[in-house]
Amino acid sequence: MAKGTKGGFYAVRVGRKPGVYTSWDDCAAQVNGFQGARHKKFPTRDEAEGFVSGGAGPSSAASTSSSAPVVTSDKRNKRTSDAAGPVERAVKRQKNESAKAGPAARRVDPVFGAAGSSSSSGRRVYCDGSSRGNGKKGAVAGIGVFWGHDVGDKNLSERLPGKLQTNNRAEMYAVARILESDPHPDKPLTICSDSEYTIGVFSKWIPGWRRRGWKTSDGKPVANQDLIRYILSLLALRMPADSTSQLANITFHKVKAHVGIEGNEQADRFANNGAMMPKVADVDFAQATRDNERKLKERKQGAVKAVEDVEWSVDVGEGDLLDEDELKELEEKQAF
């Protein structure tokens, strides 16, 4: 049995499962043996939650197991903490990319306002995946996420975890990382992607896959379904907790590649850089999905049904959608 709190709260900023714990035994289980772990004890829960979300907390230094760089998610409120991703992925974040200028030819983003500015009331984020040697032995893949130029370290450039280093899996992982790291999951967000695969998954294919028990039209298991179903669980956590609505506040928007849209160009650059980073251990997305289902069940009844029935919006032209035959052709051209 865990020891009592003795009046304190144990904050884990970096560990197996970041959060606030009321016993040292529970805290130790998250940080002992975890490279780069950061944890600290506080007299109040508010101070502990502030430390987990990235605040400095009181002046005393936090405990750390290693100085090795690791990724942490910005958890500024409980909803963000609910959607935080599995910490087993010890990926590196490219810290200073957001300060660098983008391509010379910039397209002004209608949501950001001025190119790269996040000062307007709308929220739009760009993502991309990249695989060098896609479908071949020795391929390396990375993801890029671009929120803007004045967003601190929210922009991401990371290696795709695991052995399967394909472009399409990287595209899916980029979406997952957006949902994991969004500091304001209670606010609407548009996810912009130039990936036909990503848009196809969220605009056409999921309903059929669900009906067939996550099988393709020819009876094969859906590729990347562990990651796709994990994303669905993250979307479900964004459903309004105080209503019966199943609609997550997410819109997927298809953009054209390599036409000078700055956000897309930046995400592409980050993804290419991420592919060159050191390899990262695989993540058990199936377990992470179950964890999210449990969190959802704590908020409302019928967790599994809610995850399976979650809805979202898609903003895309009909010409940007792939049909089943085109999907099969895409599968033949590249390993998923």
HELIX and SHEET records of a PDB file:
HELIX    1   1 TRP A   24  VAL A   31  1                                   8    
HELIX    2   2 ARG A   45  VAL A   52  1                                   8    
HELIX    3   3 LYS A   78  ALA A   83  1                                   6    
HELIX    4   4 GLU A   97  ALA A   99  5                                   3    
HELIX    5   5 ASN A  167  SER A  181  1                                  15    
HELIX    6   6 GLU A  196  GLY A  200  1                                   5    
HELIX    7   7 VAL A  201  TRP A  205  3                                   5    
HELIX    8   8 ILE A  206  ARG A  211  1                                   6    
HELIX    9   9 GLN A  225  ALA A  236  1                                  12    
HELIX   10  10 GLU A  262  ALA A  275  1                                  14    
HELIX   11  11 PHE A  285  ARG A  299  1                                  15    
HELIX   12  12 ALA A  303  ASP A  309  1                                   7    
HELIX   13  13 GLU A  318  ASP A  320  5                                   3    
HELIX   14  14 GLU A  324  LYS A  333  1                                  10    
SHEET    1   A 4 GLY A  19  TYR A  21  0                                        
SHEET    2   A 4 PHE A   9  VAL A  14 -1                                        
SHEET    3   A 4 ARG A  38  PHE A  42 -1                                        
SHEET    4   A 4 SER A  63  THR A  64 -1                                        
SHEET    1   B 6 LEU A 156  ARG A 159  0                                        
SHEET    2   B 6 VAL A 140  PHE A 146 -1                                        
SHEET    3   B 6 ARG A 124  ARG A 132 -1                                        
SHEET    4   B 6 LEU A 189  SER A 193  1                                        
SHEET    5   B 6 LEU A 247  LYS A 254  1                                        
SHEET    6   B 6 GLU A 311  ASP A 315  1                                        
END                                                                             
